[in-house]
């Protein structure tokens, strides 16, 4: 496991729920990240009432679509010619998608405790990576969904919105 605790280049940000999201069993969602060349280390940390969240169970690790339909974590990396979306599921499954513009041109380790979930991964950044957006979808056992991101520039949750990419990559 990568532990950058003493790293002067590690950054920490907090995601916030979209204003239209219902109350969530998650109290806070923090992301630690650090860039190492073309690699980006990410650790998503969700804290709250974990038994009230639907977490995908273990699955065969590998690529899978539609992970956002359940609790998952996401990173969006803006490039010179579009952006790349990374979906990361606590199940061990993942997906990446390349976009030319919003929704157009689409060609870790898990720790679980009673009140916390941490998902850690290392992704390879695309060439020309410039900005970063971070987000999460949280499914509650009552069937409701909350949508978490660094910024919510529209009246509906939209992680693909260009104004969601608010962090300059270090």
N, C-alpha and C positions, 0 to 999 in steps of 0.2 A: 504494500500500500504506500502511496506517495504521501509524505507528511511534510508540507512546506511551512511548518509553524514558525520557523525563524527567518523565513524569506522576506527580504525587504521589498520584493516585487509582487508579493501576493496581495490581491485586493479583495475587499469584502463589500457586498451590496445586499440590500434588502428588497425583496419583491413586495408589491402591495396588491391587494385584491382589486379587481375592477369595481367601480362604484355600483354597477348594476348586478354584481354577484350577490347571491344570498349569503347569509352568515355561514361561515366555514368552520369545520372542526379544527382547522389549522390556525394557530395563533400567530406564527411568524414563519417566514420562508426566507432563508439567507443563502447567498451563493458566494463561495470563495472561489477565486480563479487566479490563474497565473499563466503567463505565456512563456514558452520556451522555444524560440525559433518559430517553426511552423506547427508546433503543438500547443494546445490550450488545455490545461488541467482545470477541471471544474468539480466542485463539490456542492451539491444542492442539499440543504439541511432544512427539513420541515419539522416544526415543533407544534404540539397541540394534543388533541385527543385522538391518538392514532387508531384506537378501536372503532372510531366513528368514520374512518376513511376507508374506501374500497381501494386496496392496493392490489395490483395484478399479481397473481401467484407466479412462482417460478415457471419458466418455460424454456424450451430449447433456445440457448443463446443464438442470436443471429438477427438478420434483417426481417422486419415485419412492418406492414402498412397499418394505418389507422390506429396507431398507438394513442393519439390524442383523444380518442373516444373514451378513454379511461384515465385514471391518474397517471400523469407522466410529466417529465421535465423536458424543457426545450431550450436550445440555443440557436440564435439566428446571427449569421455572420455576413455582413455587407461586404461586397467586393467591388472592384472597379466596374464590373459588367453585370451586376445583379446581386444575388445573395444565396446562401446555402442554409437550409434548415436542418437541424439535428434533433431527432426525437429520441429520448432516452427513457426506457421503462424500468421500473423496479423489478420487472419480470426477468430482466437480462436481455430483452430484445431491444433493437434500435432501428432507426431509419435515417437516411439522409436524402435530401431533395435539393435540386439546383433550380433556381428561378431567375429569369431575365428581369422581371418586374413583379410587383405584388401578385402572387398566385398565377403567374404566367411563365411558360417555358419550362415546365417541370421535366426534365428528361428522366463494466465497472464493479465496481464492488458495491455491495448493499449491506448496510447495517440497520437493524431494526430494534428499537427499544420501546418501552411502553409509551413514552411521550415524544419520541423523535424518530425520524427516518433520515438517513444520509445516503445519497447516491453519488458515487465518485466515478469519474471517467476522464479519459484523455482523448481528445479529438485532434485530427489533423486538419489544420486550417487550410482553406483554399488559397491559391496564389492571389495576391492583391487584397487580402483581408484588411479592412480598415475600421469597421465599427461592429458593435456587438449588441444584441438584444437578448434578454434572458426572460424566460417565462415558465409557467407551470399550469397544468390543469389538475384540479383536485376533485375527485368524485366522492361524495359523502354517501353513507349507507342509506340515507333517505332518498337517494336518487338525484339530488341536486348537484350542481357543478359550480365551483368557484374558479375564476381565471385570474392568475397572478402574473404580474410583469413589472419591469422597471418603470414603464410609462404606459399610460392608456390614452392615446391621442384621439380616440373616437368614442361615440356613445355606446357602441357595442364592442365586446372583446374582439380584438383583431391584432394578433401578434405579427401579422405580415405587413402592417402599416409601416411605411418608411420612417415615420417619426417614432417608431418603437425602438429603433436602433440608436440608443442614446449614449453608449459608452465607446470612447475611442479605444481601440485595442492597444495595449502597451507595447 
